[in-house]
Amino acid sequence: METNVGTVDRILRVIIGLALLSLVFLIDSDLRWIGLIGLVTLFTAATSWCPAYFMLGIKTCPTKQD
């Protein structure tokens, strides 16, 4: 897997992922399970690879100059 998520993008994904994951504990209705989407964003931040970016051909990380 080639890295396609940059540093700033990773930081934002961690913040958003933790915020979404906190919904599991803060909301008492059936909508709280939407917070589990936060696990996906945390996973993509940890691996620096996003499948959606891969399919769309997007890279937010710096490219290496030859």
C-alpha distances in whole Angstrom, upper triangle without the diagonal:
4,6,9,11,14,17,19,17,16,20,21,19,20,24,23,22,24,27,26,26,29,31,31,33,35,36,38,38,36,33,32,29,28,27,24,22,22,19,17,17,17,14,12,14,13,9,9,7,10,10,13,12,10,13,15,13,14,13,15,14,16,15,16,19,20
4,6,9,12,14,17,16,15,19,20,18,20,23,23,22,25,27,26,27,30,31,32,34,36,37,39,39,37,34,33,31,29,28,26,23,22,21,18,17,18,15,12,14,13,10,9,7,10,11,13,11,9,13,14,12,12,10,12,10,12,11,12,15,16
4,6,8,11,14,12,11,15,16,15,16,20,20,19,22,24,24,24,27,29,30,32,33,34,37,37,35,32,31,29,27,26,24,21,20,19,16,15,15,13,10,11,11,8,5,5,8,11,13,10,9,13,14,12,11,8,9,7,10,10,12,15,17
4,7,10,12,10,10,14,14,13,16,18,18,18,21,23,22,23,26,28,29,31,32,33,36,36,34,31,30,28,25,24,23,20,19,18,15,14,15,13,10,10,12,10,6,5,7,9,10,7,7,11,11,9,7,5,6,6,9,9,12,15,18
4,7,8,6,6,10,11,10,12,15,15,15,18,19,19,20,23,25,26,28,29,30,33,33,32,29,27,26,23,22,21,18,16,16,14,11,12,12,8,7,10,9,5,6,7,10,11,8,10,13,13,11,9,6,5,5,9,11,14,17,20
4,6,5,6,9,10,10,12,14,15,16,18,20,21,22,24,26,27,29,30,31,35,35,34,31,29,28,25,24,23,20,18,18,16,13,14,14,11,9,11,11,7,9,10,14,14,11,13,16,16,14,11,7,5,4,7,10,13,16,19
4,5,5,6,9,10,11,13,14,15,17,19,20,21,23,25,27,28,29,30,34,34,34,31,29,28,25,23,23,20,18,18,17,14,13,14,12,9,11,12,8,11,13,17,17,15,17,20,19,18,14,11,8,7,9,13,15,18,21
4,5,5,6,9,10,11,12,14,16,17,18,20,21,23,25,27,27,29,32,33,32,29,27,27,24,22,22,20,17,18,17,13,14,15,13,10,13,14,11,13,14,18,17,15,18,20,19,18,15,12,8,9,11,15,17,20,24
4,5,5,6,9,10,10,12,14,15,16,18,20,21,23,25,26,27,30,30,30,26,25,24,21,19,19,17,15,16,14,10,11,13,10,8,11,12,9,11,11,14,14,12,14,17,16,15,12,10,7,8,12,15,18,21,24
4,5,5,6,9,10,10,12,14,15,16,18,20,22,23,24,26,29,30,29,26,24,23,21,18,18,15,13,13,12,9,9,10,8,5,8,9,7,10,10,14,14,13,15,18,18,17,14,12,9,10,13,16,19,22,25
4,5,5,6,9,10,11,12,14,15,17,19,21,22,23,25,28,29,29,25,23,23,21,18,18,16,13,14,14,10,10,12,11,7,10,12,11,13,14,17,18,16,19,22,21,21,17,15,12,12,15,19,21,24,28
4,5,5,6,8,10,11,12,14,15,17,19,21,21,22,26,27,26,23,21,21,18,16,17,14,12,14,13,9,10,13,11,9,12,14,12,14,13,17,16,15,18,20,19,20,16,15,12,13,17,20,23,26,29
4,5,5,6,8,10,10,12,14,16,17,19,20,21,24,25,24,21,19,18,16,14,14,11,9,10,9,5,6,9,8,6,9,11,10,12,11,14,14,13,16,18,18,19,16,15,12,14,17,20,23,26,29
4,6,5,6,8,10,10,12,15,16,17,18,20,23,24,24,21,19,18,16,13,13,12,8,9,10,7,6,9,9,6,8,12,11,13,13,17,17,17,19,21,21,22,19,18,15,16,19,22,25,28,31
4,5,5,6,9,10,11,13,15,16,16,18,22,23,23,20,18,18,16,13,14,13,9,12,12,9,9,12,12,10,12,15,15,17,16,19,19,19,22,24,23,24,21,20,17,18,21,24,27,30,34
4,6,5,6,8,10,11,14,15,15,16,20,20,20,17,15,15,13,10,12,10,7,10,10,7,8,12,12,10,13,16,15,16,15,17,17,17,20,22,21,22,20,19,17,19,22,25,28,31,34
4,5,5,6,9,10,12,14,14,16,19,20,19,16,14,13,11,8,9,7,4,6,8,5,5,9,10,9,11,14,14,15,14,16,16,17,20,21,21,23,20,20,18,19,23,26,28,32,35
4,5,5,6,9,10,11,12,14,18,19,19,16,14,14,12,9,10,10,6,8,11,9,8,11,13,11,13,16,16,18,17,20,20,21,23,25,25,26,24,23,21,22,25,28,31,34,37
4,5,5,7,10,11,10,12,16,17,17,14,12,13,11,8,10,10,7,10,12,10,11,14,15,14,16,19,19,20,19,21,21,22,25,26,26,27,24,24,22,23,27,30,33,36,39
4,5,5,8,10,10,11,14,15,14,11,9,9,8,4,7,7,5,8,10,9,10,13,14,14,16,19,19,19,18,19,19,20,23,24,24,26,24,24,22,24,27,30,33,36,39
4,5,6,8,9,11,13,15,14,12,9,9,8,5,6,7,5,7,10,10,9,12,14,14,15,18,19,20,18,20,20,22,24,25,26,28,25,25,24,25,29,31,34,38,40
4,5,5,6,9,12,14,14,12,9,10,10,7,9,11,8,11,14,13,13,16,18,17,18,21,22,23,22,24,24,25,28,29,29,31,28,28,26,28,31,34,37,40,43
4,5,5,6,9,10,11,9,6,8,8,5,8,10,9,12,14,14,14,17,19,19,20,23,24,24,23,24,24,25,28,29,29,31,29,29,27,29,33,36,38,42,45
4,6,6,8,9,10,9,5,6,8,5,7,10,10,11,14,15,15,17,19,20,21,23,24,25,23,24,24,26,29,29,30,32,30,30,29,31,34,37,40,43,46
4,6,8,10,12,11,8,9,11,9,11,14,12,14,17,17,17,19,22,22,22,25,27,27,26,28,28,29,32,33,33,35,33,33,31,33,36,39,42,45,48
4,7,9,12,11,8,11,12,10,13,15,14,16,19,19,19,22,24,23,24,27,28,29,27,29,28,30,33,34,34,36,34,34,32,34,37,40,43,46,49
4,6,8,7,5,9,10,9,12,14,14,17,19,19,20,23,24,24,26,28,29,30,28,29,28,30,33,33,33,36,34,34,33,35,38,41,44,47,50
4,7,8,7,10,12,12,14,17,17,19,21,22,23,25,27,27,29,31,32,32,30,31,30,33,35,35,36,38,37,37,36,38,42,44,47,51,53
4,5,6,9,10,12,14,16,17,19,21,22,23,25,27,28,29,31,32,32,30,30,29,32,34,34,34,37,36,37,36,38,42,44,47,50,53
4,5,7,9,11,12,14,16,18,19,21,22,24,25,27,28,30,31,30,28,28,27,30,32,31,32,35,34,35,34,37,40,43,46,49,51
4,5,6,8,10,12,13,16,17,18,20,21,23,24,26,27,28,28,25,25,24,27,29,29,29,32,31,32,31,33,37,39,43,46,48
4,5,6,8,10,11,13,15,16,17,19,21,22,23,25,26,26,24,25,24,26,29,29,29,32,30,31,30,32,36,38,41,45,47
4,5,6,8,10,11,13,15,16,17,19,20,21,23,25,24,22,22,22,24,26,26,27,30,29,30,29,31,35,37,40,43,46
4,5,6,8,10,11,12,14,16,17,18,20,22,23,22,19,20,19,22,24,24,24,27,25,27,26,28,32,34,37,40,43
4,5,6,8,10,11,12,14,16,16,18,20,21,21,19,20,19,21,24,24,25,27,25,26,25,27,30,33,36,39,42
4,5,6,8,9,10,11,14,15,16,18,19,19,17,18,18,20,22,23,24,26,24,25,24,26,30,32,34,38,40
4,5,5,7,9,10,11,13,15,16,17,16,14,14,14,17,19,19,20,22,21,21,21,23,27,29,32,35,37
4,5,5,6,9,10,11,12,14,15,15,14,15,15,17,19,20,21,23,21,21,20,21,25,27,30,34,36
4,6,5,6,9,10,10,12,14,14,13,14,15,17,19,20,21,23,21,21,20,21,25,27,30,33,36
4,5,5,6,9,10,11,12,11,9,11,11,13,15,16,18,19,18,18,18,19,23,24,27,31,33
4,5,5,6,9,10,10,10,9,11,11,12,15,16,17,18,16,16,15,16,20,22,25,29,31
4,6,5,6,9,10,11,11,13,14,15,17,19,20,21,19,18,16,17,21,23,25,29,31
4,5,5,6,8,9,9,11,13,14,15,17,19,19,18,17,16,17,20,22,24,28,30
4,5,5,6,5,5,8,10,10,12,14,15,16,14,13,13,13,17,19,21,25,27
4,6,5,7,8,12,13,12,14,17,18,17,15,13,12,12,16,18,20,24,26
4,6,8,10,13,15,15,16,19,20,20,18,16,15,14,17,19,21,25,27
4,5,8,11,14,13,13,16,18,17,16,14,14,13,16,17,19,23,24
4,7,10,12,11,11,15,16,15,13,10,10,9,12,14,16,20,22
4,7,9,8,8,11,13,12,11,9,10,10,13,14,16,20,22
4,5,5,6,9,10,10,9,9,10,11,15,16,19,22,24
4,5,5,6,9,10,10,11,13,14,18,18,21,24,25
4,5,5,6,8,8,11,12,15,18,18,22,24,26
4,6,5,6,5,7,9,11,14,15,18,21,23
4,5,5,6,8,11,12,15,15,17,20,22
4,6,8,11,14,16,18,18,21,23,24
4,6,9,12,15,17,17,20,22,24
4,7,10,12,14,13,16,18,20
4,7,9,12,12,15,17,20
4,6,8,8,12,15,17
4,7,9,12,15,18
4,6,10,13,16
4,7,9,13
4,6,10
4,6
4
